[in-house]
Amino acid sequence: YELDIVLPSEQIYTEGSFGYGAMPMVAVSTDKNITFKNICGGFVVKMTGTEVVKHLRLTALNTDETEAKIAGQFKVAMNSDKFAMNPTSNSMTSVSIDCGDGVQLNQSTPTAFHFILPPATYGGLKLVITTSEGQRMVKTTSKPLNIRRSNITYASAFEFNNTVEEV
């Protein structure tokens, strides 16, 4: 079986979780017993500071350093309990979180932002954070990141400081 799905390229910020409609589930059965399973994984960025965050954009790299397809249209091959996500020509290389009117950061307690990503081992990430005042911070990493289906991976908390950093 094969199913066409669309992973939103813009996810909506939801406090303490991922946005509505961002985590697709699928099921396949040979009888009338259907068990739905998540097909993506979560990546959580935790941030402190005094700014109001309006927008975050995440770009992932494949292990060969090309940009990974992490949003848009995918084909999901379904076979019993195993699911494979395959990008299409309509897949995109970045995913954003829209924070609406903004999310006020706290200096002492990190605020969590939840991205939903296709399962894969990524070769690195680039995160661009924009505040309501137009300040930007760019964080990059070249460390491998393994996103597993139905699991959440947490990044180390950091402070927004309006700089470009490699971690």
PEUR-V468948 format. One record per backbone hydrogen bond with DSSP energy under -1.0 kcal/mol. CO is the residue of the C=O (numbers start at 1). NH is the residue of the N-H. If there is no record, write none. Layout:
BEGIN
co,nh
CO,NH
CO,NH
END
This chain:
BEGIN
co,nh
1,78
3,76
5,74
7,72
9,96
11,98
14,17
19,22
24,39
26,37
37,26
40,150
41,117
42,153
43,115
44,155
45,113
46,158
47,111
48,160
51,105
52,132
53,103
54,99
55,130
56,97
57,128
58,95
59,126
60,68
61,123
62,65
66,62
71,92
72,7
73,88
74,5
75,86
76,3
77,84
79,82
82,79
84,77
86,75
88,91
90,73
92,70
92,71
95,58
96,11
97,56
98,13
99,102
103,53
111,47
113,45
115,43
117,41
120,147
122,145
124,61
125,141
126,59
127,139
128,57
129,137
130,54
130,55
131,134
135,131
137,129
138,165
139,127
140,167
141,125
145,122
147,120
148,151
151,42
153,44
158,48
163,138
165,140
END
